[in-house]
Amino acid sequence: MNKDVVSQVVAFLSAAMMFLGTLNIHFEWLTKDSINAFGVVLTAAIALGITLYGIYKNHFGFTQKAKQQKAWLKKEGKL
């Protein structure tokens, strides 16, 4: 899924670059290399977000259900 999202964003930016080129609007920073680099950064950002969410859910469960589950795990000796 992450790869698909990144591919769609990179394809959109590439299409926008080509469209602007047909209008003789050129941005020196908007090149194929900069779009590919943005794709790499976007992939890393998505992976970081998923990892941070996992850490948050596993270590900082603030809901009542999470507190009950943690207490049960301690009682059963599984934590």
N, C-alpha and C positions, 0 to 999 in steps of 0.2 A: 504494500500500500504506500509506504513512504517513497519508494522509488517512482511509483506512478504519479504521486503529487509533485515531486521534484521535476519529473519529465514534463508534466503539464505546464508548470511555471516556466521552465527553461524554453519550452516550445512557444509559449505566449510571448516571452521576451524576444525570442528570435524573430517571430512574426512581426512584432511591433518595430523591431530594428529595421526589417525589410520594408515595412510600410512607410516608416519615416524616411527611409532612403529614397523611396519613389517620390516623395514630396520634396526632395532635396533638403531635408532637415537631417543634419549629421551631428551627433554627439561623439566627441573623441573618446569618451570613457565607455560608450556603449558599443562594444565590439564582441565578436564571437568568443574571444578568450575571457572577457569580463563576465559574459553571461554564463559560461561554463564554470568559472570560479564562483559565481553566485550560487550555482546549482550545488557545488560542493559544500559551500557554507550553509545553504538551506538544509541539505542532508544532515550535516553535523548538528544543526540547531534542532531538527526534529528528533534526532537520536538523543540529544541532551535533554530535551523536554520530556521524552518518554522515561529516561533514566531518573530524572529529578522527580517525576510524578511517582514512580515506583518507590523511590527512597522515602518520599513523603508519606505514601500510603503504608509502607512497612514499618516506619520508625516513629511517625508522628500521628498516630491514629487518634484524633480528638473526639470522634463520635462516641456516643454511649455504647453502641454495639462493639466498637473497637476496644473500649475499656473493659467491657464484659468478657470479650474474647481473650484479652491479655490476662485478665484475672483467672479465667478458667485454665489457660495454658500454664500459668504459674502453679496453680493448684494441682494440676495433673503432672507437673514436673517436666513439661515439654518445652519450657522456655528458659 
